[in-house]
């Protein structure tokens, strides 16, 4: 069976060149804002029909 997604040696070199700056240079720390709704029991027990608008998402 042939590996259909293997990038080959040249491909790995290109990938390494593109990924290297991300790994070796300092990156800004991400800032996340999480709506408190996601900590609620209503959200934890929600099914696929959960209506986010009913729980005060303020238009987000």
N, CA, C and O atoms as a CHARMM CRD file, in Angstrom:
* protein
*
  240
    1    1 UNK  N      0.84400  -1.17700   0.00000 PROA 1      0.00000
    2    1 UNK  CA     0.00000   0.00000   0.00000 PROA 1      0.00000
    3    1 UNK  C      0.89300   1.24500   0.00000 PROA 1      0.00000
    4    1 UNK  O      1.87900   1.30500   0.73500 PROA 1      0.00000
    5    2 UNK  N      0.55400   2.20800  -0.80200 PROA 2      0.00000
    6    2 UNK  CA     1.33600   3.42800  -0.92100 PROA 2      0.00000
    7    2 UNK  C      0.79300   4.50100   0.01000 PROA 2      0.00000
    8    2 UNK  O     -0.41800   4.67700   0.14000 PROA 2      0.00000
    9    3 UNK  N      1.70400   5.21000   0.65000 PROA 3      0.00000
   10    3 UNK  CA     1.32600   6.32900   1.50700 PROA 3      0.00000
   11    3 UNK  C      1.01200   7.51000   0.60200 PROA 3      0.00000
   12    3 UNK  O      1.92100   8.07900  -0.00300 PROA 3      0.00000
   13    4 UNK  N     -0.24600   7.88600   0.49800 PROA 4      0.00000
   14    4 UNK  CA    -0.66000   8.91800  -0.46000 PROA 4      0.00000
   15    4 UNK  C     -0.44600  10.33600   0.03800 PROA 4      0.00000
   16    4 UNK  O     -0.54300  11.28000  -0.74600 PROA 4      0.00000
   17    5 UNK  N     -0.15600  10.51300   1.33000 PROA 5      0.00000
   18    5 UNK  CA     0.00300  11.87400   1.83400 PROA 5      0.00000
   19    5 UNK  C      1.44600  12.19000   2.22000 PROA 5      0.00000
   20    5 UNK  O      1.71700  13.26800   2.75100 PROA 5      0.00000
   21    6 UNK  N      2.36000  11.28700   1.96800 PROA 6      0.00000
   22    6 UNK  CA     3.75400  11.53400   2.32500 PROA 6      0.00000
   23    6 UNK  C      4.31600  12.63300   1.43000 PROA 6      0.00000
   24    6 UNK  O      4.26000  12.51400   0.20600 PROA 6      0.00000
   25    7 UNK  N      4.85800  13.70200   2.01500 PROA 7      0.00000
   26    7 UNK  CA     5.34000  14.82700   1.20600 PROA 7      0.00000
   27    7 UNK  C      6.69100  14.58100   0.54400 PROA 7      0.00000
   28    7 UNK  O      7.12500  15.39500  -0.27200 PROA 7      0.00000
   29    8 UNK  N      7.36100  13.49300   0.87000 PROA 8      0.00000
   30    8 UNK  CA     8.68000  13.24300   0.29100 PROA 8      0.00000
   31    8 UNK  C      9.74400  14.06600   1.00800 PROA 8      0.00000
   32    8 UNK  O      9.43300  14.91000   1.84800 PROA 8      0.00000
   33    9 UNK  N     11.01000  13.80600   0.66100 PROA 9      0.00000
   34    9 UNK  CA    12.10600  14.49000   1.35400 PROA 9      0.00000
   35    9 UNK  C     12.10200  15.98600   1.10000 PROA 9      0.00000
   36    9 UNK  O     12.31900  16.77200   2.02200 PROA 9      0.00000
   37   10 UNK  N     11.86100  16.38400  -0.11600 PROA 10     0.00000
   38   10 UNK  CA    11.81900  17.82200  -0.41900 PROA 10     0.00000
   39   10 UNK  C     10.63900  18.48800   0.28200 PROA 10     0.00000
   40   10 UNK  O     10.73800  19.62300   0.74900 PROA 10     0.00000
   41   11 UNK  N      9.54500  17.77900   0.34800 PROA 11     0.00000
   42   11 UNK  CA     8.37100  18.30100   1.04000 PROA 11     0.00000
   43   11 UNK  C      8.62800  18.49500   2.52600 PROA 11     0.00000
   44   11 UNK  O      8.24000  19.50800   3.10700 PROA 11     0.00000
   45   12 UNK  N      9.29300  17.50200   3.14000 PROA 12     0.00000
   46   12 UNK  CA     9.61900  17.63400   4.56600 PROA 12     0.00000
   47   12 UNK  C     10.55100  18.80700   4.80300 PROA 12     0.00000
   48   12 UNK  O     10.42900  19.50200   5.81200 PROA 12     0.00000
   49   13 UNK  N     11.48500  19.03500   3.88300 PROA 13     0.00000
   50   13 UNK  CA    12.39200  20.17400   4.00800 PROA 13     0.00000
   51   13 UNK  C     11.61000  21.48100   3.96100 PROA 13     0.00000
   52   13 UNK  O     11.85400  22.37800   4.76800 PROA 13     0.00000
   53   14 UNK  N     10.67400  21.59600   3.02700 PROA 14     0.00000
   54   14 UNK  CA     9.84400  22.80600   2.92800 PROA 14     0.00000
   55   14 UNK  C      8.99600  22.99700   4.18600 PROA 14     0.00000
   56   14 UNK  O      8.87500  24.10700   4.70200 PROA 14     0.00000
   57   15 UNK  N      8.42000  21.91400   4.66400 PROA 15     0.00000
   58   15 UNK  CA     7.61700  21.99100   5.88800 PROA 15     0.00000
   59   15 UNK  C      8.48400  22.46500   7.04800 PROA 15     0.00000
   60   15 UNK  O      8.08100  23.33800   7.81600 PROA 15     0.00000
   61   16 UNK  N      9.67600  21.88600   7.17000 PROA 16     0.00000
   62   16 UNK  CA    10.58500  22.26400   8.24400 PROA 16     0.00000
   63   16 UNK  C     10.95100  23.74000   8.16500 PROA 16     0.00000
   64   16 UNK  O     11.01900  24.41600   9.19100 PROA 16     0.00000
   65   17 UNK  N     11.18700  24.24600   6.96200 PROA 17     0.00000
   66   17 UNK  CA    11.54200  25.65500   6.78700 PROA 17     0.00000
   67   17 UNK  C     10.38800  26.57500   7.17900 PROA 17     0.00000
   68   17 UNK  O     10.61600  27.64500   7.74300 PROA 17     0.00000
   69   18 UNK  N      9.17300  26.17700   6.89100 PROA 18     0.00000
   70   18 UNK  CA     8.00400  27.00200   7.22300 PROA 18     0.00000
   71   18 UNK  C      7.66200  26.93700   8.71400 PROA 18     0.00000
   72   18 UNK  O      7.24000  27.93900   9.29200 PROA 18     0.00000
   73   19 UNK  N      7.83700  25.78700   9.33200 PROA 19     0.00000
   74   19 UNK  CA     7.47400  25.59700  10.73100 PROA 19     0.00000
   75   19 UNK  C      8.55600  26.14100  11.67400 PROA 19     0.00000
   76   19 UNK  O      8.24400  26.57000  12.78500 PROA 19     0.00000
   77   20 UNK  N      9.80300  26.12600  11.24900 PROA 20     0.00000
   78   20 UNK  CA    10.92100  26.52300  12.10600 PROA 20     0.00000
   79   20 UNK  C     10.73400  27.88200  12.78100 PROA 20     0.00000
   80   20 UNK  O     10.92900  27.96400  13.99400 PROA 20     0.00000
   81   21 UNK  N     10.36700  28.95300  12.06900 PROA 21     0.00000
   82   21 UNK  CA    10.19800  30.23900  12.75700 PROA 21     0.00000
   83   21 UNK  C      9.12800  30.19400  13.85500 PROA 21     0.00000
   84   21 UNK  O      9.26100  30.85400  14.88500 PROA 21     0.00000
   85   22 UNK  N      8.09400  29.43000  13.63000 PROA 22     0.00000
   86   22 UNK  CA     7.03100  29.30200  14.62700 PROA 22     0.00000
   87   22 UNK  C      7.54800  28.64400  15.90200 PROA 22     0.00000
   88   22 UNK  O      7.12300  28.99000  17.00500 PROA 22     0.00000
   89   23 UNK  N      8.45800  27.70400  15.74600 PROA 23     0.00000
   90   23 UNK  CA     8.97100  26.96800  16.89900 PROA 23     0.00000
   91   23 UNK  C     10.15700  27.64600  17.57500 PROA 23     0.00000
   92   23 UNK  O     10.36000  27.47200  18.77600 PROA 23     0.00000
   93   24 UNK  N     10.93800  28.40900  16.82900 PROA 24     0.00000
   94   24 UNK  CA    12.17200  28.96500  17.38300 PROA 24     0.00000
   95   24 UNK  C     12.06700  30.42500  17.79700 PROA 24     0.00000
   96   24 UNK  O     12.90800  30.90100  18.55900 PROA 24     0.00000
   97   25 UNK  N     11.06900  31.14400  17.32100 PROA 25     0.00000
   98   25 UNK  CA    10.91400  32.55400  17.67600 PROA 25     0.00000
   99   25 UNK  C      9.80400  32.71100  18.70300 PROA 25     0.00000
  100   25 UNK  O      8.82500  31.96500  18.70700 PROA 25     0.00000
  101   26 UNK  N      9.97900  33.69200  19.56800 PROA 26     0.00000
  102   26 UNK  CA     8.99200  33.96400  20.61900 PROA 26     0.00000
  103   26 UNK  C      7.65800  34.35700  19.98400 PROA 26     0.00000
  104   26 UNK  O      7.60500  35.19800  19.08700 PROA 26     0.00000
  105   27 UNK  N      6.60000  33.74100  20.45900 PROA 27     0.00000
  106   27 UNK  CA     5.25300  34.01800  19.97500 PROA 27     0.00000
  107   27 UNK  C      4.47600  34.76100  21.05600 PROA 27     0.00000
  108   27 UNK  O      4.66100  34.51700  22.24900 PROA 27     0.00000
  109   28 UNK  N      3.62200  35.65100  20.63400 PROA 28     0.00000
  110   28 UNK  CA     2.75600  36.34500  21.58800 PROA 28     0.00000
  111   28 UNK  C      1.79000  35.34500  22.21900 PROA 28     0.00000
  112   28 UNK  O      1.25500  34.46900  21.54100 PROA 28     0.00000
  113   29 UNK  N      1.57800  35.48700  23.50700 PROA 29     0.00000
  114   29 UNK  CA     0.64500  34.60000  24.20400 PROA 29     0.00000
  115   29 UNK  C     -0.77700  34.93400  23.77500 PROA 29     0.00000
  116   29 UNK  O     -1.14300  36.10800  23.72200 PROA 29     0.00000
  117   30 UNK  N     -1.57700  33.93000  23.47100 PROA 30     0.00000
  118   30 UNK  CA    -2.96000  34.20100  23.07800 PROA 30     0.00000
  119   30 UNK  C     -3.78900  34.68200  24.27000 PROA 30     0.00000
  120   30 UNK  O     -3.50600  34.33900  25.41800 PROA 30     0.00000
  121   31 UNK  N     -4.79000  35.46300  23.98400 PROA 31     0.00000
  122   31 UNK  CA    -5.71300  35.93800  25.01700 PROA 31     0.00000
  123   31 UNK  C     -7.10000  35.40900  24.66700 PROA 31     0.00000
  124   31 UNK  O     -7.64000  35.71600  23.60400 PROA 31     0.00000
  125   32 UNK  N     -7.66300  34.62500  25.55500 PROA 32     0.00000
  126   32 UNK  CA    -8.96600  34.03900  25.31800 PROA 32     0.00000
  127   32 UNK  C    -10.00800  34.69100  26.21700 PROA 32     0.00000
  128   32 UNK  O     -9.75000  34.96900  27.38800 PROA 32     0.00000
  129   33 UNK  N    -11.17200  34.92600  25.66100 PROA 33     0.00000
  130   33 UNK  CA   -12.31000  35.38500  26.43400 PROA 33     0.00000
  131   33 UNK  C    -13.38000  34.30900  26.31100 PROA 33     0.00000
  132   33 UNK  O    -13.87000  34.03500  25.21500 PROA 33     0.00000
  133   34 UNK  N    -13.73600  33.71000  27.42300 PROA 34     0.00000
  134   34 UNK  CA   -14.71100  32.62600  27.40900 PROA 34     0.00000
  135   34 UNK  C    -15.98200  33.10200  28.09700 PROA 34     0.00000
  136   34 UNK  O    -15.95500  33.54600  29.24500 PROA 34     0.00000
  137   35 UNK  N    -17.08200  33.00400  27.38500 PROA 35     0.00000
  138   35 UNK  CA   -18.38200  33.38100  27.92800 PROA 35     0.00000
  139   35 UNK  C    -18.70900  32.47500  29.11500 PROA 35     0.00000
  140   35 UNK  O    -18.55700  31.25700  29.02200 PROA 35     0.00000
  141   36 UNK  N    -19.15200  33.05400  30.21900 PROA 36     0.00000
  142   36 UNK  CA   -19.49700  32.27600  31.40900 PROA 36     0.00000
  143   36 UNK  C    -20.58600  31.24400  31.14700 PROA 36     0.00000
  144   36 UNK  O    -20.71800  30.28500  31.90800 PROA 36     0.00000
  145   37 UNK  N    -21.36100  31.41900  30.09600 PROA 37     0.00000
  146   37 UNK  CA   -22.38700  30.44200  29.74300 PROA 37     0.00000
  147   37 UNK  C    -21.78600  29.04500  29.58800 PROA 37     0.00000
  148   37 UNK  O    -22.42400  28.05000  29.93200 PROA 37     0.00000
  149   38 UNK  N    -20.57400  28.97300  29.07500 PROA 38     0.00000
  150   38 UNK  CA   -19.96700  27.67100  28.82600 PROA 38     0.00000
  151   38 UNK  C    -19.63100  26.91600  30.11000 PROA 38     0.00000
  152   38 UNK  O    -19.30900  25.72900  30.06300 PROA 38     0.00000
  153   39 UNK  N    -19.70300  27.59300  31.25100 PROA 39     0.00000
  154   39 UNK  CA   -19.49300  26.94100  32.53600 PROA 39     0.00000
  155   39 UNK  C    -20.81200  26.55200  33.20000 PROA 39     0.00000
  156   39 UNK  O    -20.80700  25.92100  34.25700 PROA 39     0.00000
  157   40 UNK  N    -21.92800  26.91600  32.59900 PROA 40     0.00000
  158   40 UNK  CA   -23.23200  26.69100  33.22200 PROA 40     0.00000
  159   40 UNK  C    -23.69600  25.24000  33.07200 PROA 40     0.00000
  160   40 UNK  O    -23.26900  24.52300  32.16700 PROA 40     0.00000
  161   41 UNK  N    -24.57100  24.83300  33.97400 PROA 41     0.00000
  162   41 UNK  CA   -25.17600  23.49700  33.89000 PROA 41     0.00000
  163   41 UNK  C    -26.00200  23.36600  32.61400 PROA 41     0.00000
  164   41 UNK  O    -26.03900  22.30300  31.99500 PROA 41     0.00000
  165   42 UNK  N    -26.67300  24.47100  32.22200 PROA 42     0.00000
  166   42 UNK  CA   -27.49400  24.43000  31.00700 PROA 42     0.00000
  167   42 UNK  C    -26.63700  24.06300  29.79700 PROA 42     0.00000
  168   42 UNK  O    -27.06100  23.27500  28.95200 PROA 42     0.00000
  169   43 UNK  N    -25.45600  24.62300  29.71400 PROA 43     0.00000
  170   43 UNK  CA   -24.57500  24.32900  28.58100 PROA 43     0.00000
  171   43 UNK  C    -24.01700  22.90600  28.69600 PROA 43     0.00000
  172   43 UNK  O    -23.93300  22.18600  27.70200 PROA 43     0.00000
  173   44 UNK  N    -23.64200  22.51300  29.89600 PROA 44     0.00000
  174   44 UNK  CA   -23.06600  21.18400  30.09000 PROA 44     0.00000
  175   44 UNK  C    -24.04200  20.08200  29.72100 PROA 44     0.00000
  176   44 UNK  O    -23.64300  19.02000  29.24400 PROA 44     0.00000
  177   45 UNK  N    -25.32700  20.34000  29.94500 PROA 45     0.00000
  178   45 UNK  CA   -26.33200  19.31200  29.70400 PROA 45     0.00000
  179   45 UNK  C    -27.12200  19.56200  28.42700 PROA 45     0.00000
  180   45 UNK  O    -28.14400  18.91600  28.19300 PROA 45     0.00000
  181   46 UNK  N    -26.66000  20.48600  27.60700 PROA 46     0.00000
  182   46 UNK  CA   -27.39300  20.86000  26.39900 PROA 46     0.00000
  183   46 UNK  C    -27.34600  19.75300  25.35100 PROA 46     0.00000
  184   46 UNK  O    -26.38100  18.99600  25.25000 PROA 46     0.00000
  185   47 UNK  N    -28.42600  19.69100  24.57700 PROA 47     0.00000
  186   47 UNK  CA   -28.44000  18.77100  23.45000 PROA 47     0.00000
  187   47 UNK  C    -28.21200  19.58100  22.17100 PROA 47     0.00000
  188   47 UNK  O    -27.87000  20.76200  22.23400 PROA 47     0.00000
  189   48 UNK  N    -28.39600  18.96500  21.04500 PROA 48     0.00000
  190   48 UNK  CA   -28.13200  19.62500  19.76600 PROA 48     0.00000
  191   48 UNK  C    -29.06400  20.80000  19.49900 PROA 48     0.00000
  192   48 UNK  O    -28.75200  21.65800  18.67400 PROA 48     0.00000
  193   49 UNK  N    -30.20400  20.85100  20.18600 PROA 49     0.00000
  194   49 UNK  CA   -31.17500  21.92600  19.96600 PROA 49     0.00000
  195   49 UNK  C    -30.98500  23.10000  20.92700 PROA 49     0.00000
  196   49 UNK  O    -31.86500  23.95600  21.02100 PROA 49     0.00000
  197   50 UNK  N    -29.87600  23.16200  21.63300 PROA 50     0.00000
  198   50 UNK  CA   -29.61400  24.23300  22.59600 PROA 50     0.00000
  199   50 UNK  C    -29.68900  25.58200  21.89300 PROA 50     0.00000
  200   50 UNK  O    -29.04000  25.79900  20.87000 PROA 50     0.00000
  201   51 UNK  N    -30.49200  26.48900  22.45500 PROA 51     0.00000
  202   51 UNK  CA   -30.64800  27.82300  21.87300 PROA 51     0.00000
  203   51 UNK  C    -29.78300  28.80500  22.65800 PROA 51     0.00000
  204   51 UNK  O    -30.16500  29.26900  23.73300 PROA 51     0.00000
  205   52 UNK  N    -28.64800  29.10400  22.11800 PROA 52     0.00000
  206   52 UNK  CA   -27.68000  29.99400  22.76900 PROA 52     0.00000
  207   52 UNK  C    -28.27700  31.37100  23.02800 PROA 52     0.00000
  208   52 UNK  O    -27.95300  32.00200  24.03300 PROA 52     0.00000
  209   53 UNK  N    -29.14000  31.84300  22.14300 PROA 53     0.00000
  210   53 UNK  CA   -29.72600  33.18100  22.27500 PROA 53     0.00000
  211   53 UNK  C    -30.60500  33.32200  23.51700 PROA 53     0.00000
  212   53 UNK  O    -30.74700  34.42400  24.04500 PROA 53     0.00000
  213   54 UNK  N    -31.18500  32.24400  23.98000 PROA 54     0.00000
  214   54 UNK  CA   -32.05200  32.30300  25.15800 PROA 54     0.00000
  215   54 UNK  C    -31.28000  32.52500  26.45000 PROA 54     0.00000
  216   54 UNK  O    -31.88100  32.85300  27.47300 PROA 54     0.00000
  217   55 UNK  N    -29.98600  32.35800  26.42800 PROA 55     0.00000
  218   55 UNK  CA   -29.20300  32.42700  27.65200 PROA 55     0.00000
  219   55 UNK  C    -28.33400  33.67200  27.74000 PROA 55     0.00000
  220   55 UNK  O    -27.27300  33.64800  28.36300 PROA 55     0.00000
  221   56 UNK  N    -28.78100  34.76100  27.11900 PROA 56     0.00000
  222   56 UNK  CA   -28.13700  36.05500  27.30300 PROA 56     0.00000
  223   56 UNK  C    -26.75400  36.17500  26.72000 PROA 56     0.00000
  224   56 UNK  O    -25.82300  36.58800  27.41200 PROA 56     0.00000
  225   57 UNK  N    -26.59900  35.82300  25.45600 PROA 57     0.00000
  226   57 UNK  CA   -25.28100  35.93700  24.84900 PROA 57     0.00000
  227   57 UNK  C    -24.97500  37.35400  24.37800 PROA 57     0.00000
  228   57 UNK  O    -23.89500  37.60200  23.84000 PROA 57     0.00000
  229   58 UNK  N    -25.89700  38.27900  24.56800 PROA 58     0.00000
  230   58 UNK  CA   -25.69200  39.69000  24.22300 PROA 58     0.00000
  231   58 UNK  C    -25.27800  39.90200  22.76900 PROA 58     0.00000
  232   58 UNK  O    -24.44800  40.76300  22.47600 PROA 58     0.00000
  233   59 UNK  N    -25.84300  39.13400  21.87900 PROA 59     0.00000
  234   59 UNK  CA   -25.59800  39.33600  20.45500 PROA 59     0.00000
  235   59 UNK  C    -24.29200  38.77600  19.93500 PROA 59     0.00000
  236   59 UNK  O    -23.90300  39.06800  18.80500 PROA 59     0.00000
  237   60 UNK  N    -23.60200  37.97100  20.74300 PROA 60     0.00000
  238   60 UNK  CA   -22.33800  37.39500  20.27000 PROA 60     0.00000
  239   60 UNK  C    -22.57000  36.22200  19.38900 PROA 60     0.00000
  240   60 UNK  O    -21.61500  35.61700  18.90200 PROA 60     0.00000
